[in-house]
Amino acid sequence: MQRQNSETRHRRRQQPPRWIALVVVLVLGAGAYLLFAGDGPAEKLRQVIAGEEAVPEFAFELRKASAFEVTEEHHRQLNAAASDVAADVDEQIDLLYTAAFLDPNNWKEGDYTDVWELFSEQAATSAQEQAEVLTLGAGADGEFQKVDPGTSRLTVKVLFDADGEPASAVAVVKFKAIATATGGASATAIISEGQYILQDLGDGWQVVSFDVDRADREAAAPTPSGSASPEAS
Amino acid sequence: MTRRLVVGAAALVAWVAGSVLGAGTPGVDRASAAPLLQIGQAHAEFTPVLDGSEPVFILVIGSDARPDQEVAAQRADSLHLVGINPAKGRAAILGFPRDSYVPIPGYGTDKINTALFYGGPELQVETIEALTGITIDYWALTGFEGFIKMINDIGGFEFEVPFALSDTGLRDFSEGTHDFSGQDALAFARNRHGLPMGDFGRSENQGRLMVGLLSQFRREFAKDPSRVFTWLSAGLRNLTTDITLDQLLSLAFTTTGINPKRVENVVVPGSTGVNGESSIVIISAEADAIYHDMANDGLIGKNNIPPSPNASLLD
């Protein structure tokens, strides 16, 4: 035993082999590259270093875009334009629901500042007062350990003015997610359905009006090998 | 120290590799998650109604233009000044009989409805402003054809006919709830021969149609907010107005906060007379108190509301 300790101390005093140094340099170099490359693993690496948690990827399935016009003159072009507007609106609603229900950096802190920035000033004030419906809620951290997005659908209606410019849009949403309870023994299907009316107020599309129902339901408990399925649809 | 570096580096490699590989694999099991029990239900809503204490005034003009006639170059057979008080969630409708004999700026004294013929909606607004002392914010104008199409484009509306009504050449209505098409609404709006005070009663009934449309819009908006687009596009396709779409959207939201039961529907009081061979309406002095009330807050005080011209039919 003494001899073994002596040999160990002896090895520690020796210089480390060069291949180890080479590996360290390569790994650190690769890590640094990924850290600043911006996407995928790099983003996750940055989040870990910054103490942030990975955000589940999520996007609504855009089912339909339709145009409402105030003249008869632009009909054909407006249907195509409605699809473009719908894509922009879809992006905003994706951001809204990701920040409100899926980003653990928000719901674990009970801080939904990112969400309110997507609302007009007037609507944001009201939305914050109804945060328990519009987000996972202030107490979500004590209740859930993870949230997985489910199949969620969106239709967009666009109102065009007499010049054929988009004046307003309505996003009709049906959002689903599965929240696994702390401890993993049970799960809740988070279901948010409703409408958001948006206008481009000079800084992109913002929610100016909303009418949203939240109806959470008990979902099947997670399986031993993983979490509950988000396929609650 | 070196060992810690090696272990850390290996962990980093494993984490990066795991992340890269993990990104391509399903993150969750596909276990069934059929809803078992509803555990929470809640609702959130917000409509950006105007909340200022300043009233908004809109002159609603119905031209007697027939199909193929220029709507703004005919006479105004229907004239209503709508005052909206956003802060109080209330509104008032003040109707003017078409034969009201009033000063028309630049054209002497004539029937109020000729202002549209002389100078379009702008002169009609100027005439009502001069008469009432109220500054009008917006005007909206339609004709027979536009009115019918507008109502049909929203899919018609449910309307409570307050008393049985008949008019030779138009159509009869029984008392009670009706599903009005555009044609029904126009027939009701034009009906005056079955009314005891003729054009006074007709003007009140036209105000009733506006209140009925407000009720319908609120019901539809409560069920499906996107219906506001259907109403706005139907309106703008069939109206001429100086209200921009953004303003109209804002006003539409504001009307959702107005209780139809709290809308005063009033016709300026007056008496009928004759000027040469033409029958005219002389607006009575009591109208001044109504104008003064409306100018203040868009509303009409109870003490200044004249009796309904259809009062005898409402008993």
Interface residues (C-beta under 8 A of the other chain):
Chain A: P16 I20 V23 V24 V27 L28 A30 G31 L34 G40 P41 K44 L45 V48 P56 F68 E69 V70 T71 E72 S120 Q122 A123 S126 A127 Q130 E132 V133 L134 D148 G150 K157 L159 D161 A162 A167 S168 V170 V172 I178 A187 T188 A189 G194 Q195 I197 Q199 V208 S209 F210 D211 V212 D213 R214 A215 D216 R217 E218 A219 A220 P222 T223 S225 G226 S227 A228 S229 P230 E231 A232
Chain B: T2 L5 V6 A9 A10 L12 V13 W15 V16 S19 V20 A23 G27 V28 D29 R30 A31 S32 A33 A34 P35 L36 L37 Q38 I39 G40 Q41 A42 H43 A44 E45 F46 T47 P48 D224 P225 S226 V228 F229 T230 L232 S233 L236 R237 L245 D246 L249 F253
